[in-house]
Amino acid sequence: MKREVHEFVNEVLDMFETDKVVREEDMRRNVIATLACHSSVRFNEFMSMEAMETLVEQLRHTQQPFHCPHGRPTFITVEHNQLIKEFKR
């Protein structure tokens, strides 16, 4: 938790260094997006099937279900051929 707070504060400070003039609305949006990302499920984190189903259901009810607050994708499409190739079938 302490590390996450440190990362969050650094990201907020980076916003000031990158954008010398920061509008209040942009800052608010960036802080909220950063908080959302820091509290999200992390890569390789174990989740029960029930937790995964709940997460997908909650995501379906958001205004932007296909992207995180920073614009990164929450879903990807894997073509059948690519899936077969990955499993070497």
Secondary structure, DSSP 8 states (H G I E B T S, - for coil): -HHHHHHHHHHHHHHHHH-SS--HHHHHHHHHHHHHHHTS--TT----HHHHHHHHHHHHTSS-TTB-TTS-BS-----HHHHHHHTT-
